[in-house]
Amino acid sequence: MEILDMTGSVRAAFIDYRKAFDLVNHNTLLGKLKEYNIPLCLLKWFGSYLSHRCQRVKVGQLYSSWKTLCGTMPQGSRLGPLSFIVLIDDLRAACELHKFVDDTTLSELIPSTGSASTMSSYFSPLYLPGQPIMICKSTHLKPKR
């Protein structure tokens, strides 16, 4: 607040990982869970939960053929959001970073109105392999004088 009182401003970028649950790298996820010292029996169970998943579509009385899913997280599961949190837990940036499942907010304080924003330099650490990101909104807040 002190910076805002002294004619500074705040810039924020709101990031959404597109298709967050459709492009989960299972090996990366299991590797990170192993780093958290998750017991091997649970890692094997979770690996079997993620692998060899199939789906098909029903339209009226007709069914499509079965399709094997690769790199997806079961939609609507309680483990999906928790798994994505494990994936992004170690993301760091040189500014304030707030994470909630597949949404991330970055914010920086800009000391004076003449100072330039360095927000774009914070994005590269946020890229996850195989996870396209989309900046939904960027805003610049400054007090009225």
DOVOMI-184403 format. One record per residue (C-alpha): residue in three letters; x, y negated, z negated. Coordinates in steps of 0.5 Angstrom, whole numbers, padded with zeros to 4 digits, always signed. Example, Ala and Ser with C-alpha at 12.3 -4.5 7.8 and 13.67 -1.06 7.14 Angstrom:
Ala+0025+0009-0016Ser+0027+0002-0014
This chain:
Met+0000+0000+0000Glu+0006-0005-0001Ile+0008-0005+0006Leu+0001-0006+0008Asp+0001-0012+0003Met+0007-0015+0006Thr+0004-0015+0014Gly+0006-0008+0015Ser+0002-0002+0018Val+0000+0005+0019Arg+0001+0009+0025Ala-0003+0016+0025Ala-0003+0022+0030Phe-0008+0027+0030Ile-0006+0034+0033Asp-0010+0040+0034Tyr-0007+0046+0037Arg-0011+0048+0043Lys-0013+0056+0043Ala-0010+0056+0036Phe-0013+0063+0035Asp-0012+0066+0042Leu-0005+0065+0042Val-0002+0068+0036Asn+0005+0071+0037His+0004+0077+0032Asn+0011+0079+0032Thr+0012+0072+0029Leu+0007+0072+0024Leu+0009+0079+0022Gly+0016+0076+0021Lys+0014+0070+0017Leu+0010+0075+0012Lys+0016+0079+0011Glu+0020+0073+0009Tyr+0014+0072+0004Asn+0016+0079+0001Ile+0009+0082+0003Pro+0010+0089+0002Leu+0011+0094+0008Cys+0005+0098+0007Leu+0001+0091+0007Leu+0005+0089+0013Lys+0004+0095+0017Trp-0004+0095+0015Phe-0004+0088+0018Gly+0000+0090+0024Ser-0005+0095+0026Tyr-0011+0090+0024Leu-0008+0086+0030Ser-0006+0091+0035His-0010+0095+0040Arg-0016+0090+0040Cys-0021+0091+0045Gln-0027+0087+0047Arg-0033+0087+0052Val-0038+0083+0054Lys-0046+0085+0055Val-0050+0081+0059Gly-0058+0083+0059Gln-0057+0091+0059Leu-0050+0091+0063Tyr-0043+0092+0060Ser-0037+0090+0062Ser-0031+0094+0062Trp-0027+0094+0056Lys-0021+0089+0056Thr-0015+0090+0051Leu-0013+0083+0048Cys-0006+0081+0047Gly-0004+0075+0042Thr-0011+0074+0039Met-0013+0073+0032Pro-0020+0076+0031Gln-0025+0070+0031Gly-0030+0069+0025Ser-0025+0073+0021Arg-0023+0070+0014Leu-0015+0073+0016Gly-0015+0068+0022Pro-0015+0061+0019Leu-0010+0064+0013Ser-0006+0067+0018Phe-0005+0061+0022Ile-0003+0057+0016Val+0002+0062+0015Leu+0005+0060+0022Ile+0005+0053+0021Asp+0007+0053+0013Asp+0014+0051+0015Leu+0013+0046+0020Arg+0017+0039+0018Ala+0017+0032+0021Ala+0021+0026+0019Cys+0014+0023+0017Glu+0008+0024+0012Leu+0005+0031+0015His-0002+0034+0013Lys-0004+0041+0015Phe-0011+0044+0015Val-0011+0050+0019Asp-0010+0048+0026Asp-0010+0041+0025Thr-0004+0037+0023Thr-0004+0029+0022Leu+0002+0025+0022Ser+0003+0018+0019Glu+0008+0013+0019Leu+0009+0007+0015Ile+0011+0001+0020Pro+0015-0005+0015Ser+0013-0011+0019Thr+0009-0012+0025Gly+0015-0013+0030Ser+0018-0006+0028Ala+0017-0001+0033Ser+0014+0006+0032Thr+0018+0012+0032Met+0012+0017+0032Ser+0014+0020+0039Ser+0020+0023+0036Tyr+0016+0027+0030Phe+0013+0031+0035Ser+0018+0036+0038Pro+0019+0040+0031Leu+0011+0041+0031Tyr+0011+0045+0038Leu+0010+0053+0036Pro+0012+0058+0041Gly+0006+0059+0046Gln+0002+0054+0042Pro+0000+0048+0047Ile-0002+0042+0043Met-0006+0037+0044Ile-0006+0030+0041Cys-0013+0028+0040Lys-0013+0021+0037Ser-0007+0016+0035Thr-0009+0010+0031His-0005+0004+0029Leu-0008+0001+0022Lys-0006-0006+0020Pro-0009-0011+0015Lys-0013-0017+0017Arg-0010-0023+0016
